[in-house]
């Protein structure tokens, strides 16, 4: 990741990452399928979205 980005500055070691962010939709789909099966994934609409994005 590029220096100055969250991933580049804070994702320095595998053992200390607090959260993961995929670099693309394709990567996200592949990575989600590594850890979850179809029954464990759900859609969720945050109630705040209507307020934030009106």
C-alpha positions, 0 to 999 in steps of 0.5 A, a space after each residue: 500500500 502507498 505511504 500516507 494511506 491508512 493501509 500503508 501507515 497502519 497495516 505494517 505487520 500481520 500480527 498488529 493489524 486491527 482490521 482488514 480492508 480489501 483492495 478491490 471488490 474481487 479481493 473482498 469476495 475471495 477473502 470473505 469466502 475464505 472465512 464465511 459460508 453463505 449462511 453466515 452472510 447477511 445484508 444490513 442497512 444501517 439506520 444512520 444511512 438515511 440520515 447521513 446520505 439524505 
